[in-house]
Amino acid sequence: MDTKALEKFCPWARVRLIEAVELRCRLFGLDDAGRAAAPAGSDVVAGRVLTAAQKKQRDALLARIDAAEDGYNALVQEAAYTWFNRYIAIRFMELHGYLSSNVRMLSCAADGSFAPDCLRQAADLALPGLDEAEVLRLMGEGDDEAVFRLVLVAQCNELASALPDVFGHVGEADALLLPDNLLRQGADDVLYHLVADIPEAAWDDVEVLGWMYQFYNAELKADFFNSKRKAAAADIAPATQLFTPEWIVRYMVENSLGRLWMLNHPQSALRERMAYYIEPDAEHEEFLRVSSPEDITFCDPACGSGHILSYAFELLFAMYEEAGYRERDIPELILSKNLAGMEIDERAAQIASLVLALRAREHDRRFFRREVRANVCVLESIPFEEGELVYCSKALTEALTHLGEVGSLLAPTEKDLADLRADLAVCAGDLFASAKAERLKLAIEKCEALSRRFDVVVANPPYMGSAKFNPFMSASVKKHYPDVKSDLCTCFIERGFNLAKEQGYAAMVTMQSWMFLGSFERMRGDIIANKGIVTMAHLGPRAFDAIGGEVVSVTADVIYNGRLSGAGSYVRLVDINGSEEKRLKLVEAIQNPTCGWFYRRDAQTFTQIPGTPIAYWLPKSIGSMFKDGNLGLVFESAGRVKTHNNELYVRNWWEIESAKLHAKWRPYANGGGFCRWSGLRFDVVNWSEEAIENYGSHGGLPNPKALNREGICWGLITSSDTSFRFKTTDELFSSGSPTIVIKQALDASVLIGYLGFLNSSVCKALLQAFNATLNTTVGDVLALPCLPVAWDHNETARVSKACGEIVTADWDSLETSGDFKRHPLL
C-alpha cells in the first residue's frame, strides 16, 4: 500500500497530541513537571472557577500523577498515544460501518469531509452513558465543540466494553486530557488532518493500523539509534519495531501454517489462495497430525501491531470454511483456540488486539457483543524486591522485574512455575501480602503463557545489536543465549525453537548475518544437525522500502523443529532492488523453479565448507575444494600497525621531505578504495624509534615475522568486491588494510598465484558465503581453500603477474605515485 500520507501524518500527530495534552494540563494548573499550583479539591485554578465536573476530573488527574511510576512526561505521552489509538480505531470503524449507531463520528458520509455526521444526529444517538438532556442543552446553545466531546467520550466508552484492550473506559482524568478544539480545521489540528490528509482508500485494510503505529514511533526510533545510549526499558519497543511487508508475512505463514495444513490435507483447495507457498517434495518431513482447524496453535512471540497474526487469522479462517464451519462461529474459535501473541509494548498490543477484533468483525456482525478478546499477552515488568520471595530463585525474580525488557526471551521452567505458586500459597490469608499476591498472580499468568509450546511460531523479531544492550539485558542474553548473543533477533531464532513443538515450524525474518558470521557457527551447526531449513527467501538489503536504503539485510526462513532429511528450497533475491521487485521475483521463482535464482540444497552439504555457512547458491561440488585444507595452512596474519594518532603519525608521501622519506617514513597500506593487484600507495607512516616505541606501548605493532616481507593486503571495508593487492617488503599496513604473509620460505610464484586466486570470481563467491557484511577480515581470507597447485608453472600465476605489471605501470603514470616519472602522453 502507499504509505506516504501515513508517514507524514503520524509523527506530526504524535508531536501535536503531546502538545495538546500538555496544554490541557497547564490549563488546569500544572507546570511542565506536572506540579500543581493549587492542591486537589481547589475550586479556583489559574484564575478560573472550575465546574463540579472539572474539579472531579482534575482531582483524578492529580491522583494519577501521584501514582505514576514513570513520571509526568510518561503519563502525557501515554495519554497522547491512547487518544491517537482511539482516533484511528474510530476512523477505521466508521468507514467500514462497524459502529453500532452506523453514524460517522469524524466525517460526513455524503462527501467525506471533516464535518462529523454525529453532530447533526447527536440528539438521536443511542450511546450508553450519553447525557441526552445535556446534549440537547448544548445543541440549543450552538456549542458544537462541547457536544462533540460528549459524543466522542460516549462512543469510546461504548467500544470499551467490546474492545477493552484498545479503548478502556474514559475515566475522569482521561476526559480532562482529551485535547481542546477538536473540531477546528487549522494547521495544528489532528482530527481534521486525520480525515482530510489520509485518503479513504488507505483505510481499506486493517494493515493501515500497523503502518500508523510504526510511523507514530519513527522519531523515537531515530532518536535512539542516533544516540550513543544503551537501551532503557522505554527505548526497546519503539527502537525495535519494524512493520513487516505483507508479502513477507504471507511467505512465512503460508510455508509454515499453510504447509502444516496441506501436509495433513493434500487435496485441500487452500493452495489456490497461497501465492507464496512452495510445494513439499514427495518425500518430506514427519508432521504434526491435525484433524481439525481447532487443533492448530499459532504464536507470534514479538507480535508488534499484529500483522502476522492478522494474516494467520485469514488463513485459519479459510481452513475452518473448508472444514464446513459456519462463518459467524469461526472468528471466536480462531481467537480462543488458535492464535496467541506476545508483546512488551502495550501500545503495539492494543493495535494487535484491535486488528484481530476488526478481522473478526468482518465475518461476524455481532462480534463486538460477544466479549471475546484476542490472546495478546503484554509482557510488562513485574517488580519484586530482592529476598521478597521465599521459593523463587533470584534469577527468576530479576527476570520478572525486567520482563518488559527481555519479553518472550524469558523461558520459564516447570520449577519456576511451581516456585511462583508456592510463594503465592505463602501469601494466602495474609492481608498485608495482598499486593504481593496480585503481582504473583500476574507473574504466574505471564509465565504460563511463556511456557506454552505451539505448532507454528512466526515472527519478525526485534533487531538490536549487543552494543545497545543495557547491563541487565546484556547479562541475561549472555547467560541464556550464549551462542547467539550478538543480536536480539538471533536470540529469538533460538527461542522460537523452544516455543515450537517437536515437528512444528519456526518461521522468522531476521538479519542475514546468522547465515555467515563465525559468531553464529554453533547455531548453524545445531540447525543443520538437529533441525531443517524447509525454505528460505534470502532477501538481502532493501526488502523494507518503508525504512529506506540498506538499513537491514534480511532473510526469511521456515525451519522445521526436527531432523529433516532431503533438500530445502532457497530463493536468492539479494541483488534485486526494492521490495516490490523482490516480491515479483519470489513469485516468479516459485512458479518457475528453473528461473536461475531458485535452489534446492541438502543442508548437510554446508558442513563441507569451513564455518558451515548457509551457502546454498554455491555449486554442490564446492566442498571438494577444501579437501586439502584452507589458506591458514600457507598464510598467517601480519597483524597491523596501529598508531592511535593518525593525524600525528600518518602523512601522504608528498608531504615529507625526500631526504626523510625512507629514513624515517615507510609506505603504509591504509585502505583507500578499490584497486586490485597493486597501487593505492598514498600514505606513509612514521617509523622512527620514538614512534615505534609509542605504537608498542598501545599494542599497535604488527607480527614481527611480517616485517620486511612480501604479502597480500586488501581494504577491510567495501560495499562492493574485495580487491587484493601485492604488499612490497618495505610496506607497512594498518587495520584498514588487513595483510597476510606466507608462513615459510616458498617460491615467489606462490604469492603471485594466490593473489590471482583471491582476485578471481571463485574467491568472490566464497567470500560472500563466509561473510556477507561490509568487512572482509583476515579470518575470512584464511578460511578460503588451499589449492594443491604447482604455481611456478601455473597459468593463474602467469596471468596474475602480468596483471600486476599492468596495474603497476598504470599507477606509476599518475602523479600521486611515488615512482611517477612522466605523463604517458608526453
N, C-alpha and C positions, 0 to 999 in steps of 0.2 A: 504494500500500500504506500501511497505518497504521504510522507510524514513531515513535509516541510512546514506546514501550518502548525502542527503539534510541536515541532522542535522550537519554533519561535515563541509560541504562546506559553508553554508550560513553565519554563524557567522564569519568564517575565511574571507570570501569575503568582509563582511562589513568592517573589520579592514583594509584589503588590499586596498579597494577602497578609504576609508578615507585618508589613507597614500598617495595614488596615486594622489588624488585631492590636498592635501596639498603640495605635491611635485611640481605639476604644478603651484600652487600659488607662491611658493618660486622661481621657475624658472623665473617667471615674476615680481620678485622684491617685494614680500610681505613677511613680517615676520610672526611669529607664532600667532600674534594677528591680522593679517590682515592689518597691517600698511604698506603703500607703501614707499619704499626707494626713488622712483622717482615719481613726480606728473603725473597726466594724461596728455597725449599728448607728453610724452617723447619719443625720437627716440632711445635712448640707455638706457637699463635697465640691471643692474647686469653684466655689461661688454659686453653685446651683442646688436647688432643692430637689431631692430625689423623691420619686413616687414610691409607694409601698412596694411595687413590683421591682423597681430598680434597686431599692435598698436591699431587698431579698437577694437579688442577683449579685450585687456587689459583695455582700457578706459571704455568699457561696464561693465567689472567686477568691476572696482573701483566704478563706479556709483551704481552698485547693492549693494556693501558692504556698501556704504554711506547710502543707503536707507533701509538696513536690520534692522528690528526692534528687532530681536532676537540675533543679533551679528554675528560675523565672523564664530565662530565654528558651529553655527546652519546652516549657509549657506553652509559650507563644507559638513556637514552631509546630507543636502538636495541634494546637487549635487551628493554625493555618492549613496544615495538610488534611485535617479532619473535614474542614469545610470544603476544601478542594475536592476530596473524595466524594463528598455528598453532592456537590455541584455536578461533577461529571457523571455520577451514577444516575441522578435525576435526568440529566440531559439525554443520556442514552435511553433510559426507560420511556421518556416522553416521546421520543422519536420512533420507538418500536411499539408504542401502545401498551406498555406494561403497567402504567399507573392505574390504580383501581378506579379513579374518577374519570379516566380517559380524557382528562383535560391537561393541556400543556401547561407546565409550571414556569417555563423560562422563555417561551417563544409563542408566536402566533402560527397556528396551523395553516391559516389561509395563505400567508406569504413567507413564512419562515423568519420574519423579522423579530427583533428583540422588543416585543410588545406582548407580554405574557397573557395568554387566554385566561389564566386563573383570576386575574384582576376583574375581568368582565363577568366572570361567573362565580365570584367569591361567595356571594350570598347563597348559592345553590350547592356549594361543595360539601359533601358529606364526609368530612375528615374527622376521625375521632379526636377529641380534645380541642377542636377549633371552636372558639367562643363566638357563636353566631351573632349574638347581640353586640359584642364589641366590634365585630366585622362590619355590621350594619351602621353602627355609630361612626366608625372611621370612614366608611364609604360616603356617608352623609356629609362628613367634613371635607371630603375630597383628598384625604391623606392616603394616597396610593402606597407610599413607602411603608407606612405602618401596617396597612392591610397585607402587603406582600410579605413582610416579616412574620406576621401571624400565620399566614397560609404556608410559607416555606417551612417554618418550625413544625407546624402540624403535619405537613407532608413527610418530613423527616421522621417524626415520631411514629406515624403510621407504618412506615417502612422498617422502623427499628424492630418491630415485633416479628417481621418476616426475615429481616437481614440484620440481626443484632451485631454480627461481626463487622459490618460495614458502617451502619448508621449509629447504633447506640441511641439511647434516649437523650434528647436535647435537654440537659438539665439547666438549672438557673445560671450557672457560670457559662455554659456553652452559649446560651441565648444572649448573654451580655457580650460575648466575644464575637458574635455574628457581625461582620463588618457593616458600616453605615453606607448610605447612598447606593443601595443595591440596584435601583432602577435607573441610576444616572448613566448617560451614554457618553462619558468622557474618555480621555486618553488613558486614564489610570483605572478604569472600572472593569473588574474581572468578568462579571456575569455578562455584561454587554459584549465584550470581546470573545467570550466563550461561544456565544451564539453567532456573532457577526463574522468572526475571523476563521472559524473552522467549518468547512463545508459539511452539509448534512450527509453527503455521501461518505465522508470519513468515518461516520458512526455506524456503517453498515454491519460491521462485525465487532464482537467483543475484544478482538485483538487491539483495538484502539486504546483500551484502558491500560493495557500493559505498556504500550508506547508512551502514553502520557505519564505514567509513573516513572519510567526511565528518564524522560526529558525533564520532569519536575526536579529530579535529583542531579541533573547534569552538572550544575555549577558546584555542588558539594563534592562530587566525584573529582572534578578537575582541580578543585582547591586542595583536596587531599593528596593527589598524585603530584601536584606541583610543589607540595611542601616536602620537608625532609623529616617530618614527624613519624613516629611509629603509630600503628593503627589503634586508636582508642576504641572502646566498645561502640560509641556512636558513629565512628567512621566506617566500620566494616560493611554494614549493609549498603549505604549509598555508593561506597567505593567499589564494591564487587558486583553490583547489579549490571547485567548485560542482557537485554531483551533478545531472545533467540529468533532469527528469521523463521517464518512459517515452514519453509521447505526443509530446513534442517531439522526442525521439530518432527515433521512428518516422516523424514527419512529414519530418524531414530525410533519413533514409536511404531511405524509400520514394520520395521525389521526386528522388533522385539515383541511387543504386544501382538501385532499383526501376525508375525511368524508363529508365535505360540498357538494362536487360533487356527492358522492354516495347517500346521502340523497335526493338530487334533481333528481338523475338518477339511481334508484335502479337496473336497468338492465345493467348498464354500465360494459363493459369488463375491465375497469380500475383496478378493484380489482385484476385481474390476475397478474398485474405487481407490486402490493404493498405488499411486503413480510411482512411488519411490521404493516399492517392495522388490527385493531380489529373491527369486525363487531358490529354495534349497535344492541341493543335489538329491539324487535318488537315495544315496547313502548319506544320511545326516545324523545329527546328534540324537541321543536319547532325550526325550522331552517330558515335561510335566503333563500328566493326563488331566484334561479339562472336559467335563461332560456338559457343563452349563456355564453361561457367562457369569453367573453369580459366584462361581468358584474362583474367579481370577482376582488377584490382588496386585495393585499397581501403586508405586510410590515415586514421588519426586522429592528427594531429601533437601533440596535447595530450591523451592518452588517459585520464589520471587512472586511475580504478579500472576502466575498460574497459566502461562501459555502452553506449557507441555501438558498439564492436567486438562486443559481445555480441549486439546486435540485428542487426548486419550478418551475423554468423555464422548467425543464424536464417534470414535472407532468402536468403543464399547456399545454405544447406542445401536450402531449397525449390527453388532453381534447379537444383541438382545432381539432386535427386529427379526433377524434371520432365524432366531430360535423360537419365534412366534409369540413374544410377549406383547401386551397391549402398550401402545405408545405412552399413555399417561402414567403407567406404572413404572416405566423404565428409569426416569430421572432419579426417583427416590432410591431405587435399587443401586444405581451406579454410585450415588453419593454415600450410601450407608454401607455398601458391601465391597466396592471395588477400589475406589480412589482414596489416596492419602497423600497429604503434602506436609512438609516441614519447612519452617522459615524463621529466621532470627529477627526479621524486621516486621513489626506489627502492621506498618503501613502497607507493605507489599502483601502480607497475608490478608488484609482487608480486601485488597483488589482481587486476589486469587479467589477468595470466598464469593465475592460479587460476580466474578466471571463465571464460576461454576453455577451459581444461582441463576444467572441470566441464561446460560446454556440450558438449564433445566426448564426455565420458564418458556423457552421456545417450543417445548413439546408438551407442557402441562400448564394450562391456563390457571389452574388453581394452586400451582406450586407454592406461591408465597403464603398461602393459608395453611400449609401442611406442617410448618415449623420444623422443616428438615434443614439441617446445617451441614455444610461441607466439612470434611475431616481435614482441616488445615491446622496443624499444631504450631502455635507460636512458641518458640523456644527462648523465652526470656530468662534472664538471670534470676536465681532463687538464692538470696544471700543467707549464709549460715556463718556464725562466728566459730573460730577455732575452738574445739572442745565442747561445742554446744550439743553435739550429738553423741550418743553413747556407743552405738553399734557401727555407724557408718565410718568408713575409712577417711583419713584426711584428704586423700586424693579425690574421692568422690565428692566430699564436701566442697573442696576448692573448685572442682569441675562444675558443680551446680551453681556455685556463686558466680562463675564466669560462663554460664550456659549461653548467655546472649552473645558471646564471642565465638565459642567453639561450635555451637549449634549441633547439627546432626553428626558431627565428628565424634561426639561422645557416644561410646558404645557400652552401655551398662550391662553388667553380667547378672545372672540369676542371684548371685550372692549379694550384689549391690541392691537389688530389689528386696531381697529378704531382710537386709540390714535396715533399709528405709522403713519397711513395715514393722520391724522390731522397735525402731525408735518411735514410730507413731504409737505403738502399743504402750510405750512408756508414758506418753502424754495423756492417755485415757484417764478421765476423771479429774485431771488437774486443770482447774480454771486458769491458773497463771500460765499454763503452757498452751492455751488455745491458739495464740498467734503462731507459735512454732508448729502446732499440729496442722494448721492450714497450709503452711509452707511445705510441710512434709507430704500432705495430700497432693499438693501441686507437683512436687518432685516425683512422687510415685506415678502420677498421671503422665508426666513427660518421659520418664524412664521406661514406662510400659510402651509408650509409642516408639521410643528409640530402640527397644529390644525386639520389635516385630521383624519378621522376615517376609519378603514379598516375592511373587512370581516374576515380576518385572520391575526394574528400577531404572528410571530415565531422568537425566538431569543435565542442565548447563550449570556446572558448579562455579563457585566464586574463583576468580583468578587473582592471586596476590602472592608475590614473591616473599620469601622468608625475611628479606631485608626490612620489610614493613611490619613484621610481626611485633606485637608488644611482648613484654617479658613473659607473661603467663602463657600466651599462645605459643610462643617460641618453645618454651619448656615442655608444654603439653604435646605439641606436634613431634618434637624430638623423641619424647618418651613413647608415644603410642603409634607413631608413623615414621620410624627411623629410616626406612628405605626410600621414602618419598617426601621427605621433609622440606624440600626446596620450594614448594608452592602449594597453596591450598587446593588447587584443582587436582593435583596428583594424589593428595591425601584423600580426596573424595573418590577418586578412582578405586583406591584400596577399600575405602569404607563401603562403596557400592557393592563389592563382592560379599561383604558381611551382611548387608541388608537383603541381598538377593538369596533366595533359596537355592539349594543344590539343584542343578539342572535348570535354574532360572536364567534370566538375562539382565545384564547391567549395560545400559547404553548411555554414553555421555559425549558431549562436545567439549574438548579440553585443549589446552596448549599442546602443540605437536612435540614439544621438547622431550616428553617422556619416551618417544619413539627412538631417540638417538643418543641423548646425553648419557655419559658414563654414570652420573649420579642416580640414574633410574635403571641401571643394568639389572639389579636384583629383581626389581618389579617385572621387567620384561621377561626375565628368566622364569619367574613364577607363572606369568600368564601363559607362556608357551608350554611349560611343563604340566600345569595343573588346570588350565582353563582353555579357552579357544576364541580366537577372533573370528566371529561369524561374518562380519562385513565391516568395511572401513571406507569412509569418504574422506580422503586426505585433502582438506580444503586449502591449507596454506594461508597466505595473507589475503586481506580484502574480502573475507567472507561476510563481514558485518559492515555493510555500506553505511549504516546509520552512525557508526562511530568513526568512519573515515580511515583512509590510508592504510598503513602497515601495522596498525596498533597491535593486533594479535594474529599469530599464525596458528591455525587450529586444525584439529582432526575430529571427525565424528565417527564413533565406532560402537559396534554392538558386540559385547563379549559374553560368551556362554560360560556359566559358572559350573564348569565340569570339564573333564577331559574331552577334547574334540579331535576326532580323527578325520583326516581329509583336509581339503583346501578351503580357505576362506576367500571372500570376494573383496577386492580393493579397487577403488576408483581414484585416479591421481588427477587432482584439479589445481595443483599448486601454481601452475603457470598461467592459469586463466584469470583475467582481471575482472573484478566486480562480482557482486553476489548473484545478480540475475544471470550473468553469463555462466557462472559456476553451476547454477541450478539447471540451466538448459543442457549443459554438458553432462551433468549427472544423469538426467533423464535419458539423454541420448545413449550413454554408456549402458544403462540398464536395459534399454530396448535393443541395443546392438552391442553385445559383448566383444565383438571383433573390431571395435572402433579404434583401438590402439591405446586407450588410457584406462581400460578395464583389465584387471589382472586376477588370476586365480593362483593362490600360493598356499602351500602347506607351511604353517609357521615353523615347523621343525627345521626347514632349510635355513631359517635366520640364525640358528645356532652355529652354522658353519663359518659365520663371519665374526671376528673378534668383537666383543661387546654386545653381541646379539641385537643389532639394530633392526627395526622393523622395515627392512629394505626390500619391500615386495616388488618394486619395479626393476630390480636388477635381474639379469638372466639367472635361471635356476642353477647354472653351472658355475656361478661366481665363487662359490665356496671352495672350488678346487684350486683357486689362485692362492689360497692361504696354506696349502699343504706343506710348504717349505718355511712357514713362519711369517713374521712381519718385519717391517723395516727396523724395528727395535733391535734386531739381531746384528744389523750392519751399522746403524747410525745411533748417535746419542745426542741428547740436548746439549747445546752450547751454553745454556743459561742466558744471562743478559747483563749489560752494563746499565745500571740504574743510578743516575746522577743525583736524584732528589732535588735538583735545581737546574732545570734545562736552560733557564734564562741566563744563568751564570756560566754553565759549562758546555753548552752546545751552540755552535755557530754554523752559518753557511761557509763553505770553504773559501769563498772570495772575500770574506770579511777579515781573513787572517793574513798577516804578512807572510810572503812566500818563504822567508828565512825561518819562520817559526812553524810553518805548516807541517813539516814532517818531524821536527824535533820535539814539539810539544803537543801537537794535534794529530789525531788519527781519523781516517774516514769512518763514518758512523751510519750504518743502516738503521733507518728510523721510520719505517713505514713509508708513506708518501704517495700511494696511488697504485694503479695497475701498470705493471711493466714486467714482462717475462724475460728470462734468460740473463739480462744484465741491466745496468743503468740505475737511476734514482740515487746517484751518489752526490747529493747536495750537501749533506751535513758532515760536520767534523765534531769530535768530542775532545775535551781537554784530557790528555793522558800524561800529565806531569805527575811527579811523585806525590806532590801535595794533593792533587785531585784524586789520584788512585787511593790514597790513604783515607780521604773523605768518603769515597764511594764504599770502601771496605767497611768503614765504621757503621754504615747503614745497611750492610748486607747487599751491596749493589754491584759486586764483582762477578764476572762470568765463571764458567767452568774453566779452570786453568789449562785443561787439556785442549781447549778450543782456541786458545790464543795462538796467533801466527799460523793458523791452519786454514786451508780452503774448506768451504762448506756450502750449504744451501740455505737461503733465507727467503722470507716472504712477508707480506703485510698481514698483521694479525687480524685487522678488521676490514671486511669487504662486503659490499652488498651485491657483488657480482661473483665472478670466478676468482679463485685464489691464483696469484701469479708468483711463481717460484723463480728465484734468481741465483746466480753464482756469487758466492762470497769470496773475495780475494783474501790472501794471507794477512794483509795489513788492515783489513776492515774489522771494526768492532760493531756491536749490534745492541739495540735496545729491546725492551719488551714489546715495542710496536713492530719489531721485525724478528719474530721467532727464528731461531737458527739451529740447524743440526750439522754435525760433523761426523765423518767416518770414524768408527771406533779404533781401527788399527790400520797400519800402513797397507794400502792397496793401490793398484794402478789407477792413475788419474781418470782413466776412461770409466771407472765405476761411478765416480761422482757425476761425470757428464752424462752417463747413461741414465742414472736415476733422475737427474734433472729433467731429461726428456720424458721419462715416465711420469713424473709429477706434473708436468705441464700437458699431459695427454687427456683426451676425453674420458678414458677409462678411469683415470685418477679422479677427475672431476665428479664422475658418477659415484665413486666410492666415498669421496669426502662428503657428498650430500647425504649419503647413508649414515656416515659416522656422526655427522654434526650438521644440522640444517640451520644453525644460528649464524650470526654475522661474524663470529670469531672462529678462526682456524688455528687450533693450538698445536703445540709440539706433540702432545699425546695423540691427537687425531692423525697426524702425519706418520708417526712411528707405528700406528696400528695398521697402516697400509701393507699390502703383501710384499714379501721379499721375493724377488724374481731370480730363479736359477739360470742366469744368462751369462755367457762369456762376452762381457761388454767390450773387450778390446777388438772384437770382430763383429760387432753388432750394428745393424743399420740404425737403430734408435740412437745409439751413442754418436754415430756419424752425423745424423741429422741434427741432433741436439747441439753438437759442437758447431756445426755450420750456422744454426740459428743464433747461437751465442755470438759468433763473429759478426753476423749481420747487425744484430741489435747493438753490439758494442760500437761498431762503426757509425751507426745511426746516432747513438747517444753522443759520441765524440764530435759529431758535426754540429752540436749545439754549444752555444757559449757558456751554458751552465755546467758543462763537463770540464773537469779539471785537466783533461787531456785534449781540449779543443785546440786545433792548430789554425784552421782557416775554414771559412764557409765553403761548402761543397760547390756552390755556384760561381765562386770566384776563381 
